[in-house]
Amino acid sequence: MRKVLLATLAMMVVAASALIFSSRAENVQIRGDYLEVRTASVFAGACHYNGEVVTTGRDALMAWNVTSGTWQGVDLTGVRAMAITSADANLADKDAARKTELVIDSNASRMQAMAMLNALKQKYAASLGNIVSVRSAPVSFVRNGRTFAANSDDATINVEAMPNDLCCKMPNLVWYTPLVGLENRKVGYTTKAFYAGNTVNEPWSRSGENSAFYGTFGF
């Protein structure tokens, strides 16, 4: 009798776990690739981190590539967007005043662009802060294995995976969290990143450092 009871309880636990997983999967409306570069090393030694945390890290480039899903009844598969965000303090400070320029790929239809804008505003309001500009321009997002490239007319990101996934083997040296919730979050090596505009801040560039995050987003 005891064995039967234990077996029944085990089956109930498995069924409940499956139900929770299924529910979460059904609640995900949008899924895709995400790339982010900060103006600070996100994986570094403690001294390096302490030297940057109060002096830099106030700017970021973010890029989304929707691979599947709909929002407000609009299919967003293939829609890409970039955000250029600047703050008055390190972006790890949740109270930092932020302003953002959003660029939505000009290949998106008007309905897709509006749905993408509404999705980003609703899901990432805290990270984006005050959206001071929204415009349409060509946006590319290329993922080749573990190499990423995202570009708009005034922003470029080129990122490679860290050798041997050191960010996973040495998690205590990852000092920040991505501005977007990610599945399978990894730290990337920034070969080149720059912002050439002046809408949210002066132009800046970073290269040759572990200042990127990449992974899969979903909401």
TORDOKOL-544634 format. One record per residue: residue number from 1; chain; x, y, z of N, C-alpha, C in turn. Coordinates in pm, 1 decimal. Layout:
<NUM,A,<X,Y,Z>,<X,Y,Z>,<X,Y,Z>>;
...
***
This chain:
<1,A,<83.1,-120.9,0.0>,<0.0,0.0,0.0>,<86.4,125.8,0.0>>;
<2,A,<192.1,120.6,84.5>,<282.5,235.5,91.1>,<348.7,262.5,-44.5>>;
<3,A,<390.8,151.9,-111.8>,<456.2,166.9,-241.7>,<360.8,227.2,-344.2>>;
<4,A,<236.5,182.7,-339.2>,<135.9,236.7,-432.2>,<115.0,385.1,-408.0>>;
<5,A,<108.3,424.8,-279.4>,<89.1,565.2,-243.7>,<205.6,650.7,-291.7>>;
<6,A,<328.8,599.0,-269.5>,<447.1,674.5,-312.5>,<450.2,689.1,-463.8>>;
<7,A,<415.3,582.7,-533.5>,<414.5,587.5,-680.1>,<311.4,687.5,-730.1>>;
<8,A,<194.9,689.4,-663.9>,<89.6,784.1,-702.6>,<134.6,928.5,-680.6>>;
<9,A,<198.5,953.5,-566.2>,<248.5,1088.1,-536.9>,<354.1,1130.8,-638.5>>;
<10,A,<442.0,1037.9,-674.1>,<546.1,1068.9,-772.7>,<484.3,1107.2,-906.0>>;
<11,A,<381.5,1032.7,-946.7>,<313.7,1063.2,-1073.4>,<246.7,1199.1,-1067.2>>;
<12,A,<190.9,1234.3,-952.4>,<125.6,1364.5,-936.7>,<226.7,1477.7,-947.2>>;
<13,A,<347.3,1457.6,-888.4>,<451.0,1559.9,-895.3>,<495.9,1581.6,-1039.0>>;
<14,A,<518.4,1471.1,-1111.1>,<559.5,1480.4,-1251.8>,<453.6,1551.3,-1334.2>>;
<15,A,<327.4,1515.2,-1311.7>,<218.0,1577.0,-1386.5>,<209.3,1725.6,-1357.6>>;
<16,A,<225.8,1762.3,-1230.0>,<220.6,1904.0,-1193.0>,<335.2,1981.3,-1256.1>>;
<17,A,<455.3,1921.6,-1258.0>,<571.1,1986.8,-1319.4>,<548.5,2007.3,-1468.0>>;
<18,A,<493.8,1906.1,-1532.9>,<465.8,1916.2,-1676.3>,<363.5,2025.1,-1704.2>>;
<19,A,<262.4,2035.4,-1616.4>,<158.8,2137.0,-1633.3>,<217.5,2276.7,-1619.6>>;
<20,A,<305.2,2295.5,-1518.7>,<367.7,2426.2,-1499.6>,<453.3,2462.7,-1619.6>>;
<21,A,<534.4,2365.1,-1668.4>,<619.7,2389.8,-1784.0>,<536.8,2425.4,-1906.2>>;
<22,A,<428.3,2347.5,-1926.5>,<341.3,2372.9,-2041.1>,<277.9,2510.3,-2032.1>>;
<23,A,<233.4,2547.6,-1910.5>,<170.6,2678.0,-1891.9>,<266.7,2790.0,-1924.4>>;
<24,A,<393.1,2776.0,-1876.2>,<491.7,2879.6,-1904.2>,<519.3,2889.6,-2053.0>>;
<25,A,<529.9,2773.2,-2120.2>,<556.2,2773.4,-2263.8>,<443.7,2840.0,-2340.5>>;
<26,A,<318.4,2812.3,-2297.8>,<204.2,2871.1,-2366.5>,<197.3,3021.4,-2345.1>>;
<27,A,<250.0,3069.3,-2230.4>,<244.7,3211.9,-2201.4>,<347.4,3292.9,-2279.2>>;
<28,A,<447.7,3226.6,-2335.8>,<548.9,3297.1,-2414.0>,<490.2,3330.1,-2551.1>>;
<29,A,<477.9,3459.0,-2579.2>,<420.6,3502.1,-2706.1>,<527.1,3535.5,-2809.9>>;
<30,A,<640.8,3585.8,-2762.3>,<747.9,3628.5,-2851.9>,<876.5,3559.3,-2808.8>>;
<31,A,<955.3,3515.0,-2904.6>,<1084.0,3453.9,-2874.4>,<1185.5,3495.8,-2980.9>>;
<32,A,<1312.1,3504.7,-2940.5>,<1413.2,3539.8,-3038.4>,<1551.8,3552.7,-2978.1>>;
<33,A,<1645.1,3603.1,-3058.1>,<1783.8,3623.0,-3016.7>,<1802.4,3765.2,-2964.0>>;
<34,A,<1891.6,3777.0,-2866.8>,<1917.0,3907.0,-2804.6>,<2066.5,3927.3,-2788.8>>;
<35,A,<2109.9,4052.2,-2805.8>,<2250.1,4089.6,-2794.9>,<2259.6,4223.5,-2723.5>>;
<36,A,<2355.4,4234.7,-2634.1>,<2371.8,4357.9,-2555.6>,<2519.3,4386.7,-2532.3>>;
<37,A,<2557.5,4512.9,-2547.4>,<2693.8,4556.4,-2513.8>,<2685.7,4674.1,-2418.5>>;
<38,A,<2764.8,4669.4,-2312.4>,<2771.0,4777.3,-2214.0>,<2905.1,4849.6,-2225.8>>;
<39,A,<2910.4,4970.8,-2175.7>,<3037.6,5044.2,-2173.9>,<3112.3,5014.9,-2043.6>>;
<40,A,<3116.3,4887.9,-2009.7>,<3190.8,4839.6,-1893.5>,<3208.3,4690.0,-1910.8>>;
<41,A,<3315.4,4636.7,-1858.5>,<3337.4,4492.3,-1865.1>,<3238.8,4422.3,-1772.3>>;
<42,A,<3165.7,4326.3,-1826.3>,<3068.8,4253.3,-1744.6>,<3130.9,4127.1,-1684.7>>;
<43,A,<3247.3,4089.1,-1733.1>,<3321.9,3975.3,-1679.8>,<3466.6,4020.4,-1664.0>>;
<44,A,<3511.2,4032.8,-1540.5>,<3645.5,4086.4,-1514.5>,<3684.5,4058.8,-1370.7>>;
<45,A,<3808.7,4088.8,-1339.0>,<3854.0,4078.4,-1201.6>,<3791.6,4186.5,-1115.1>>;
<46,A,<3795.1,4165.0,-984.2>,<3729.1,4257.1,-891.6>,<3786.3,4398.0,-900.1>>;
<47,A,<3916.4,4411.7,-912.7>,<3977.6,4545.2,-919.0>,<3932.6,4619.6,-1044.2>>;
<48,A,<3926.6,4546.6,-1156.0>,<3882.4,4608.1,-1281.9>,<3737.2,4655.4,-1268.8>>;
<49,A,<3654.5,4569.4,-1212.7>,<3513.7,4605.4,-1193.5>,<3499.9,4728.7,-1104.7>>;
<50,A,<3569.0,4730.3,-992.5>,<3558.9,4843.5,-900.1>,<3607.2,4973.5,-962.1>>;
<51,A,<3702.6,4963.2,-1054.6>,<3752.6,5082.8,-1120.3>,<3655.2,5140.5,-1221.5>>;
<52,A,<3561.4,5056.4,-1270.4>,<3467.5,5102.1,-1372.6>,<3328.8,5134.5,-1318.8>>;
<53,A,<3287.8,5070.3,-1211.5>,<3148.0,5074.2,-1171.8>,<3097.0,5215.6,-1144.4>>;
<54,A,<3183.3,5304.8,-1095.4>,<3136.9,5440.3,-1066.3>,<3181.0,5541.4,-1172.2>>;
<55,A,<3256.3,5496.8,-1271.4>,<3306.4,5590.4,-1372.3>,<3249.2,5569.1,-1510.9>>;
<56,A,<3199.1,5449.3,-1538.9>,<3148.1,5420.2,-1672.9>,<3031.8,5321.5,-1661.9>>;
<57,A,<3003.1,5249.3,-1769.3>,<2890.6,5156.1,-1765.9>,<2756.0,5224.9,-1772.5>>;
<58,A,<2755.6,5347.7,-1823.1>,<2630.1,5423.8,-1827.9>,<2558.7,5414.5,-1962.4>>;
<59,A,<2617.9,5344.1,-2055.1>,<2560.8,5333.7,-2189.8>,<2551.5,5187.9,-2231.8>>;
<60,A,<2454.9,5159.7,-2318.6>,<2437.9,5022.9,-2368.5>,<2373.0,5025.8,-2506.2>>;
<61,A,<2406.6,4923.7,-2583.0>,<2337.8,4895.2,-2708.6>,<2267.0,4762.1,-2691.7>>;
<62,A,<2140.5,4755.2,-2732.4>,<2062.5,4632.2,-2724.5>,<2004.8,4601.0,-2861.5>>;
<63,A,<1997.7,4472.5,-2893.6>,<1942.4,4431.6,-3023.5>,<1856.0,4308.0,-3006.3>>;
<64,A,<1739.8,4309.5,-3071.0>,<1645.5,4197.9,-3067.8>,<1622.2,4145.8,-3209.7>>;
<65,A,<1612.4,4015.7,-3221.4>,<1577.1,3952.0,-3348.1>,<1467.2,3851.3,-3318.0>>;
<66,A,<1345.1,3883.9,-3355.3>,<1231.3,3796.8,-3325.3>,<1233.7,3677.8,-3420.8>>;
<67,A,<1234.8,3557.8,-3365.4>,<1234.9,3437.3,-3448.0>,<1096.7,3373.1,-3457.7>>;
<68,A,<1007.8,3407.0,-3363.9>,<871.0,3354.7,-3371.5>,<781.8,3431.0,-3275.0>>;
<69,A,<654.0,3434.8,-3307.2>,<556.0,3489.7,-3214.2>,<476.8,3607.2,-3267.1>>;
<70,A,<368.4,3636.4,-3194.5>,<281.2,3748.6,-3228.7>,<261.1,3836.1,-3106.7>>;
<71,A,<229.4,3962.0,-3132.5>,<197.7,4057.1,-3026.2>,<82.2,4142.5,-3074.6>>;
<72,A,<-21.1,4150.6,-2992.0>,<-141.7,4226.0,-3027.8>,<-197.4,4177.8,-3161.8>>;
<73,A,<-187.0,4045.7,-3183.7>,<-241.4,3985.9,-3304.7>,<-157.9,4005.3,-3429.1>>;
<74,A,<-37.7,4061.5,-3415.1>,<48.9,4088.5,-3530.2>,<168.4,3993.3,-3526.5>>;
<75,A,<192.5,3924.5,-3636.7>,<306.6,3834.4,-3645.6>,<435.6,3916.7,-3652.8>>;
<76,A,<526.3,3894.3,-3557.0>,<651.4,3970.0,-3553.2>,<771.8,3887.7,-3596.5>>;
<77,A,<749.8,3769.5,-3649.7>,<861.1,3686.5,-3694.3>,<947.7,3762.3,-3794.7>>;
<78,A,<1077.3,3769.5,-3767.2>,<1169.9,3837.6,-3856.6>,<1189.7,3985.2,-3828.2>>;
<79,A,<1114.5,4041.1,-3734.5>,<1128.2,4182.6,-3701.3>,<1250.6,4202.1,-3611.0>>;
<80,A,<1327.2,4305.7,-3639.6>,<1447.7,4335.6,-3561.8>,<1440.0,4478.6,-3508.1>>;
<81,A,<1508.1,4500.9,-3397.1>,<1509.7,4634.5,-3337.5>,<1638.3,4653.9,-3259.6>>;
<82,A,<1677.0,4780.0,-3244.6>,<1792.1,4814.3,-3162.0>,<1754.3,4927.4,-3068.0>>;
<83,A,<1817.8,4929.1,-2951.9>,<1798.3,5037.4,-2855.7>,<1933.8,5092.4,-2816.6>>;
<84,A,<1941.6,5224.6,-2811.2>,<2060.6,5292.3,-2761.4>,<2019.3,5361.4,-2633.4>>;
<85,A,<2074.9,5315.9,-2521.5>,<2033.0,5364.5,-2390.0>,<2148.5,5431.8,-2318.8>>;
<86,A,<2118.1,5543.6,-2253.7>,<2218.3,5616.5,-2176.3>,<2156.7,5656.8,-2043.4>>;
<87,A,<2237.7,5656.7,-1936.6>,<2188.2,5689.2,-1802.9>,<2282.3,5786.0,-1733.5>>;
<88,A,<2236.8,5841.1,-1621.2>,<2319.8,5934.1,-1545.3>,<2405.8,5863.3,-1441.0>>;
<89,A,<2397.6,5728.7,-1437.9>,<2480.3,5648.0,-1348.5>,<2494.2,5510.4,-1412.6>>;
<90,A,<2576.2,5427.0,-1354.1>,<2593.3,5292.6,-1406.9>,<2456.6,5225.2,-1423.0>>;
<91,A,<2437.7,5155.3,-1533.6>,<2308.8,5093.8,-1562.3>,<2270.8,4983.3,-1463.7>>;
<92,A,<2364.6,4941.9,-1381.2>,<2330.5,4846.5,-1275.6>,<2248.6,4911.8,-1165.3>>;
<93,A,<2252.1,5044.3,-1158.7>,<2175.2,5119.8,-1060.5>,<2031.1,5131.2,-1109.6>>;
<94,A,<1939.9,5065.7,-1041.8>,<1800.5,5065.5,-1085.8>,<1737.2,5203.4,-1080.3>>;
<95,A,<1794.7,5294.3,-1000.6>,<1739.2,5428.3,-989.1>,<1801.0,5526.7,-1087.6>>;
<96,A,<1893.8,5480.5,-1169.5>,<1957.1,5569.4,-1267.1>,<1853.1,5619.1,-1367.5>>;
<97,A,<1856.0,5748.9,-1396.3>,<1764.4,5806.7,-1495.1>,<1813.4,5769.6,-1634.9>>;
<98,A,<1728.1,5702.1,-1711.5>,<1767.3,5651.4,-1842.4>,<1689.7,5718.9,-1954.3>>;
<99,A,<1752.9,5730.3,-2068.9>,<1684.2,5773.9,-2189.5>,<1729.3,5685.4,-2304.4>>;
<100,A,<1637.1,5660.9,-2397.1>,<1660.7,5559.7,-2499.9>,<1613.1,5606.6,-2636.2>>;
<101,A,<1690.9,5571.1,-2735.9>,<1651.3,5584.5,-2876.1>,<1623.8,5444.6,-2929.1>>;
<102,A,<1505.8,5424.3,-2987.0>,<1469.3,5295.3,-3043.9>,<1472.0,5302.5,-3196.6>>;
<103,A,<1532.9,5201.2,-3256.3>,<1536.4,5190.0,-3402.4>,<1469.9,5058.8,-3439.8>>;
<104,A,<1364.8,5065.9,-3519.0>,<1292.5,4946.6,-3562.8>,<1316.6,4927.5,-3711.7>>;
<105,A,<1346.3,4805.3,-3749.5>,<1384.3,4775.2,-3887.1>,<1281.6,4825.9,-3987.2>>;
<106,A,<1331.2,4894.2,-4088.0>,<1242.5,4953.6,-4188.0>,<1174.7,4848.4,-4275.3>>;
<107,A,<1220.1,4724.0,-4270.2>,<1151.2,4617.8,-4343.5>,<1021.2,4575.8,-4275.8>>;
<108,A,<1003.6,4613.5,-4150.3>,<878.6,4581.8,-4080.2>,<765.3,4668.0,-4135.4>>;
<109,A,<646.1,4609.8,-4141.8>,<529.8,4688.0,-4183.0>,<494.1,4787.1,-4071.8>>;
<110,A,<405.0,4880.1,-4102.5>,<365.0,4977.4,-4001.1>,<301.8,4907.4,-3881.0>>;
<111,A,<218.2,4806.7,-3906.9>,<154.9,4733.6,-3797.0>,<258.9,4657.1,-3715.0>>;
<112,A,<355.7,4597.2,-3782.5>,<461.4,4525.7,-3710.7>,<545.8,4621.0,-3627.1>>;
<113,A,<578.3,4736.7,-3684.9>,<659.7,4834.1,-3611.7>,<587.8,4882.4,-3486.5>>;
<114,A,<457.2,4908.4,-3497.4>,<381.5,4954.9,-3381.9>,<371.3,4844.7,-3275.5>>;
<115,A,<348.0,4721.2,-3319.5>,<338.1,4610.0,-3224.4>,<471.9,4585.5,-3155.0>>;
<116,A,<581.2,4594.4,-3229.8>,<713.8,4574.7,-3170.9>,<743.7,4685.0,-3070.1>>;
<117,A,<712.0,4807.0,-3105.2>,<731.4,4919.1,-3013.8>,<651.8,4898.9,-2885.4>>;
<118,A,<525.7,4862.3,-2898.5>,<442.2,4842.6,-2780.2>,<493.8,4727.9,-2693.4>>;
<119,A,<543.5,4621.8,-2756.3>,<596.6,4508.2,-2680.9>,<720.4,4548.9,-2601.5>>;
<120,A,<811.9,4620.4,-2665.2>,<934.6,4662.3,-2597.4>,<903.8,4760.1,-2483.9>>;
<121,A,<811.2,4852.3,-2508.6>,<775.6,4949.8,-2404.8>,<710.8,4881.0,-2285.7>>;
<122,A,<626.7,4783.1,-2312.2>,<556.0,4716.6,-2202.8>,<647.7,4624.0,-2123.6>>;
<123,A,<733.6,4550.9,-2192.9>,<814.2,4448.8,-2125.8>,<943.9,4501.8,-2067.2>>;
<124,A,<997.8,4609.0,-2123.8>,<1129.7,4654.3,-2080.1>,<1130.4,4801.7,-2039.4>>;
<125,A,<1020.3,4847.5,-1984.5>,<1007.2,4989.1,-1948.2>,<1116.3,5032.3,-1850.8>>;
<126,A,<1146.0,4950.6,-1751.4>,<1245.3,4988.6,-1650.8>,<1384.2,4999.3,-1710.5>>;
<127,A,<1418.1,4910.8,-1801.8>,<1551.3,4913.0,-1862.5>,<1566.3,5026.0,-1963.2>>;
<128,A,<1459.6,5057.1,-2036.1>,<1467.4,5159.4,-2140.1>,<1450.6,5300.6,-2085.3>>;
<129,A,<1373.2,5315.6,-1979.3>,<1350.4,5448.2,-1923.3>,<1268.1,5535.5,-2016.7>>;
<130,A,<1307.6,5661.2,-2028.8>,<1236.3,5758.2,-2112.9>,<1275.5,5738.5,-2258.7>>;
<131,A,<1181.0,5694.3,-2341.2>,<1208.2,5674.9,-2483.4>,<1192.8,5810.0,-2553.5>>;
<132,A,<1304.4,5868.8,-2590.4>,<1303.3,6004.7,-2645.2>,<1293.5,6006.2,-2796.8>>;
<133,A,<1318.5,5891.7,-2860.7>,<1313.8,5887.4,-3006.7>,<1281.5,5746.6,-3053.0>>;
<134,A,<1189.9,5736.6,-3149.3>,<1158.9,5609.8,-3215.7>,<1163.1,5636.7,-3365.6>>;
<135,A,<1243.1,5559.4,-3435.6>,<1253.1,5582.5,-3580.0>,<1271.1,5451.8,-3655.3>>;
<136,A,<1248.4,5460.2,-3785.1>,<1261.0,5345.6,-3873.5>,<1389.9,5357.3,-3954.1>>;
<137,A,<1466.6,5249.6,-3958.9>,<1590.9,5244.9,-4035.8>,<1627.1,5098.7,-4056.1>>;
<138,A,<1710.5,5068.1,-4153.6>,<1752.5,4928.8,-4170.3>,<1824.9,4877.1,-4045.4>>;
<139,A,<1782.9,4761.2,-3998.1>,<1848.3,4695.2,-3884.4>,<1880.2,4552.2,-3926.0>>;
<140,A,<2003.6,4512.1,-3909.4>,<2042.7,4374.6,-3938.9>,<2081.7,4304.3,-3810.0>>;
<141,A,<2059.0,4172.8,-3807.2>,<2096.4,4090.5,-3691.9>,<2137.5,3955.7,-3748.2>>;
<142,A,<2264.9,3923.3,-3732.3>,<2317.5,3798.4,-3787.3>,<2377.6,3715.6,-3674.2>>;
<143,A,<2334.7,3591.7,-3665.3>,<2393.1,3496.8,-3570.1>,<2452.7,3382.3,-3649.0>>;
<144,A,<2583.4,3367.7,-3640.0>,<2653.7,3261.1,-3710.3>,<2724.5,3174.9,-3606.4>>;
<145,A,<2659.0,3067.2,-3565.5>,<2713.7,2988.1,-3456.6>,<2709.6,3068.8,-3328.3>>;
<146,A,<2827.3,3098.2,-3273.3>,<2835.6,3179.0,-3151.8>,<2901.9,3313.3,-3179.7>>;
<147,A,<2884.6,3360.4,-3301.5>,<2929.7,3493.8,-3340.3>,<2807.3,3576.2,-3376.9>>;
<148,A,<2800.9,3699.1,-3326.4>,<2684.0,3784.2,-3346.3>,<2724.6,3917.8,-3407.7>>;
<149,A,<2635.4,3971.8,-3489.6>,<2654.6,4106.0,-3542.9>,<2518.8,4172.7,-3556.6>>;
<150,A,<2506.8,4293.5,-3506.1>,<2384.0,4372.3,-3519.9>,<2423.8,4512.9,-3562.7>>;
<151,A,<2346.8,4568.6,-3655.0>,<2380.8,4700.9,-3707.8>,<2255.6,4781.2,-3738.1>>;
<152,A,<2262.9,4910.8,-3712.9>,<2167.3,5006.7,-3766.3>,<2250.4,5117.9,-3829.0>>;
<153,A,<2185.8,5227.9,-3864.5>,<2260.7,5332.4,-3933.7>,<2361.1,5404.4,-3845.8>>;
<154,A,<2340.3,5404.3,-3714.0>,<2435.3,5475.2,-3627.9>,<2485.6,5391.5,-3510.3>>;
<155,A,<2461.6,5258.9,-3514.7>,<2507.9,5171.8,-3406.9>,<2550.3,5037.0,-3463.1>>;
<156,A,<2658.8,4984.2,-3409.7>,<2712.3,4855.7,-3456.0>,<2758.4,4772.8,-3336.7>>;
<157,A,<2727.1,4642.9,-3341.7>,<2771.7,4549.2,-3239.5>,<2831.0,4427.4,-3309.1>>;
<158,A,<2952.7,4389.8,-3270.9>,<3013.8,4264.6,-3315.0>,<3066.1,4190.7,-3192.8>>;
<159,A,<3016.6,4070.4,-3171.3>,<3046.1,3996.2,-3048.0>,<3078.6,3850.5,-3081.1>>;
<160,A,<3174.1,3796.8,-3008.4>,<3208.4,3656.3,-3018.6>,<3189.6,3588.8,-2882.3>>;
<161,A,<3168.7,3458.5,-2884.4>,<3158.6,3383.3,-2759.2>,<3293.9,3381.8,-2688.9>>;
<162,A,<3291.1,3379.3,-2556.2>,<3414.6,3366.6,-2480.3>,<3469.7,3224.3,-2493.8>>;
<163,A,<3601.4,3209.6,-2502.2>,<3658.2,3074.8,-2512.8>,<3621.2,2989.2,-2392.1>>;
<164,A,<3579.0,2867.4,-2420.2>,<3551.3,2768.3,-2314.9>,<3441.4,2810.8,-2218.3>>;
<165,A,<3358.6,2906.6,-2258.3>,<3248.2,2951.4,-2172.3>,<3296.1,2983.7,-2031.0>>;
<166,A,<3399.2,3064.9,-2021.5>,<3456.6,3098.1,-1891.2>,<3355.3,3163.9,-1798.5>>;
<167,A,<3258.5,3234.5,-1856.5>,<3158.8,3302.3,-1772.8>,<3076.3,3203.1,-1692.7>>;
<168,A,<3063.4,3079.6,-1745.9>,<2988.3,2976.6,-1673.5>,<3077.0,2904.2,-1573.4>>;
<169,A,<3204.5,2892.1,-1606.1>,<3297.2,2823.2,-1517.3>,<3343.3,2912.6,-1402.8>>;
<170,A,<3336.3,3044.3,-1421.7>,<3379.3,3139.4,-1319.4>,<3269.0,3243.8,-1297.9>>;
<171,A,<3152.4,3201.0,-1250.8>,<3036.7,3291.3,-1239.9>,<3057.4,3408.1,-1144.6>>;
<172,A,<3148.6,3395.2,-1048.4>,<3170.3,3504.7,-953.2>,<3236.8,3625.6,-1016.8>>;
<173,A,<3285.9,3611.3,-1139.3>,<3348.0,3723.8,-1209.2>,<3251.8,3792.2,-1306.3>>;
<174,A,<3124.7,3747.9,-1306.6>,<3021.6,3817.1,-1385.9>,<2955.3,3918.9,-1293.5>>;
<175,A,<2975.7,4047.5,-1321.5>,<2938.2,4152.8,-1226.3>,<2802.3,4216.1,-1252.3>>;
<176,A,<2746.6,4195.3,-1368.0>,<2619.1,4258.8,-1401.5>,<2519.9,4152.6,-1448.0>>;
<177,A,<2395.4,4193.6,-1462.8>,<2294.0,4109.3,-1525.2>,<2244.1,4180.0,-1650.6>>;
<178,A,<2201.6,4105.8,-1752.4>,<2152.2,4170.3,-1874.6>,<2033.0,4261.2,-1845.7>>;
<179,A,<2015.3,4358.9,-1928.8>,<1902.4,4450.6,-1915.2>,<1771.7,4385.6,-1958.1>>;
<180,A,<1781.0,4268.3,-2017.7>,<1665.5,4190.7,-2062.9>,<1679.3,4050.5,-2004.5>>;
<181,A,<1568.8,3995.9,-1952.6>,<1572.7,3859.8,-1902.3>,<1602.2,3760.7,-2013.9>>;
<182,A,<1699.5,3671.4,-1991.1>,<1744.4,3581.3,-2096.7>,<1742.5,3436.2,-2052.3>>;
<183,A,<1721.5,3348.0,-2149.0>,<1745.7,3206.4,-2130.6>,<1887.4,3178.3,-2181.3>>;
<184,A,<1958.2,3091.7,-2112.1>,<2093.7,3053.4,-2153.6>,<2183.9,3175.2,-2170.2>>;
<185,A,<2180.3,3262.3,-2070.6>,<2261.7,3383.6,-2076.0>,<2410.6,3349.6,-2079.7>>;
<186,A,<2482.0,3414.7,-2172.5>,<2626.1,3399.7,-2182.2>,<2691.2,3537.7,-2191.6>>;
<187,A,<2815.9,3545.4,-2147.7>,<2895.2,3666.6,-2163.7>,<2969.8,3657.1,-2297.3>>;
<188,A,<2972.2,3766.4,-2371.3>,<3041.2,3768.8,-2499.2>,<3159.7,3863.9,-2500.1>>;
<189,A,<3251.8,3836.8,-2591.2>,<3369.5,3920.6,-2611.4>,<3338.7,4020.7,-2723.0>>;
<190,A,<3344.1,4149.0,-2690.2>,<3311.6,4254.5,-2786.3>,<3433.0,4285.3,-2872.9>>;
<191,A,<3423.1,4250.0,-3000.4>,<3530.7,4285.7,-3092.4>,<3515.2,4429.6,-3141.0>>;
<192,A,<3389.7,4474.6,-3150.2>,<3365.3,4614.3,-3188.8>,<3223.4,4652.9,-3150.5>>;
<193,A,<3209.8,4769.6,-3093.2>,<3077.3,4825.7,-3065.2>,<3090.6,4976.7,-3064.8>>;
<194,A,<3000.9,5044.0,-3135.4>,<3006.3,5189.5,-3131.8>,<2869.7,5249.6,-3159.6>>;
<195,A,<2852.8,5369.0,-3109.1>,<2734.9,5451.1,-3133.0>,<2782.8,5581.4,-3194.8>>;
<196,A,<2731.3,5612.5,-3313.4>,<2779.1,5729.2,-3386.2>,<2679.2,5844.4,-3385.4>>;
<197,A,<2567.4,5829.1,-3316.0>,<2466.9,5934.3,-3312.6>,<2489.8,6031.4,-3199.1>>;
<198,A,<2389.1,6114.3,-3174.1>,<2396.7,6208.4,-3061.4>,<2260.2,6234.0,-2999.0>>;
<199,A,<2167.7,6141.5,-3018.9>,<2032.6,6161.0,-2967.4>,<2026.6,6144.2,-2816.0>>;
<200,A,<2090.6,6041.2,-2763.1>,<2084.9,6015.6,-2618.3>,<2216.6,6045.9,-2548.2>>;
<201,A,<2325.6,6054.1,-2624.6>,<2456.2,6082.0,-2565.8>,<2554.6,6114.4,-2676.9>>;
<202,A,<2675.6,6148.1,-2639.1>,<2781.0,6168.9,-2736.7>,<2822.1,6033.7,-2796.5>>;
<203,A,<2881.6,6034.3,-2915.6>,<2929.0,5908.3,-2974.2>,<3029.6,5837.9,-2882.6>>;
<204,A,<3028.4,5705.5,-2884.9>,<3123.1,5627.5,-2806.2>,<3155.4,5497.7,-2878.2>>;
<205,A,<3265.1,5434.8,-2838.5>,<3302.5,5306.2,-2896.1>,<3376.5,5223.6,-2791.2>>;
<206,A,<3363.1,5092.8,-2800.4>,<3431.6,4999.5,-2712.0>,<3476.2,4879.6,-2796.6>>;
<207,A,<3587.3,4819.1,-2760.5>,<3632.9,4700.1,-2832.1>,<3733.5,4624.6,-2746.6>>;
<208,A,<3748.8,4497.1,-2777.7>,<3848.8,4416.2,-2712.1>,<3825.8,4393.1,-2564.6>>;
<209,A,<3700.7,4364.9,-2525.0>,<3671.7,4342.5,-2383.5>,<3548.4,4254.5,-2368.7>>;
<210,A,<3533.7,4197.2,-2250.7>,<3418.0,4110.9,-2220.8>,<3302.4,4198.2,-2171.1>>;
<211,A,<3240.1,4269.0,-2260.8>,<3138.3,4366.9,-2222.5>,<3000.7,4336.1,-2279.6>>;
<212,A,<2979.1,4212.6,-2324.9>,<2853.8,4179.6,-2392.7>,<2780.3,4064.1,-2324.8>>;
<213,A,<2649.4,4063.0,-2345.4>,<2564.9,3949.4,-2309.5>,<2491.7,3903.7,-2434.7>>;
<214,A,<2463.9,3774.0,-2442.4>,<2378.1,3724.1,-2549.5>,<2299.1,3604.5,-2498.7>>;
<215,A,<2190.4,3576.1,-2569.1>,<2104.4,3464.6,-2529.3>,<1971.0,3472.4,-2599.4>>;
<216,A,<1875.2,3399.0,-2548.0>,<1740.1,3394.4,-2605.3>,<1643.1,3466.5,-2513.2>>;
<217,A,<1567.1,3558.5,-2569.4>,<1465.7,3627.8,-2491.0>,<1328.8,3568.3,-2522.3>>;
<218,A,<1238.0,3584.9,-2429.5>,<1102.6,3539.3,-2451.0>,<1007.4,3606.5,-2355.0>>;
<219,A,<890.2,3642.4,-2401.8>,<788.1,3698.9,-2313.0>,<649.9,3675.6,-2371.4>>;
***
